[in-house]
Amino acid sequence: MFWAAGRLIKDNIDPVTMTLTINPNDVFTALFAIMFGASHLGYATAFGPDMGKAMAAAKRIFKIKDYPSEIDAIQIDED
């Protein structure tokens, strides 16, 4: 990655004026953002199985919640 960044900087030097047409700070900021983003994505994927278990548990809870009860406190039996 650093080789590619160095190559990008080298290829963006204007041969006539010998000035950079790209800011090296922007290149390295982008590289570090990619590296940190990839590492944190790796950490986040470790919680995938836990998220699956949580979703399955939530489905079971809502299934129990939606089950009709024999006791209805709102409707009064006239008999």
N, C-alpha and C positions, 0 to 999 in steps of 0.2 A: 504494500500500500504506500509506504513511504517512497519506494522507488518510483511508483507511478506519479506521486505528487511532485517529486523532484524533476521527473521527465516533463510533466505539465508546465512547471515553472520554466524549465530550460527551453521548451518549445515556444514559449510565449515571450521570448526576448526579441525585441525589434533589432535586427542586425544593423540597421543604419544608425539609430540613435543609442543602441545598447541599453535601452530601458525596458522594464517589464511592462507588458500589456495586461498582466494579471497580478493581483495582490497576493503575495505568498501567505499572508495572515489568513486570508479567506480560504485558501486551499487547505491549510492545516486546521483551521476551525471546522471545515467540512469533514475532514478526515477524522478528527477526534469526535465529532458528533456522530459519525457513522459507527466508530468503534464503541463508544459508550452506549449508543442506541442498541447495537447488536448484543452487547453483553447484558444489558438490562432486559432485553427481550428474552434472552436465554434464561435469566432468573425468573421471569414472569411465567414462562411455559412450564416451570416446575410445579406450578399450582394448578395445572390443567386437570389432573385426576381429581383433585379436591373440588374444583368447580363442577365437574360432572356429578360427583356424589351429592353436592349441595343442591344441584338442580333436580336430581332424582328424589331427594328428601322433600324438597318444596312441592313437587308434584304429588307425592303421597300425602302431604299435609293438606293441600288444597282439595284432594279427592275426599279426604275425611271431612273437611269443612263443608263441602258441597253435598254431602250425603244427607238426604232428608231425615229429620228427626220425627219420632213418633209423638213426642211431646211438643205441642204447639201452644205457646203462651199467648199468642195473639188471638187465635180463633177460640171462642167460648162455645162449649157444647151446650145446647139448649136442653138436652135430656137430663 
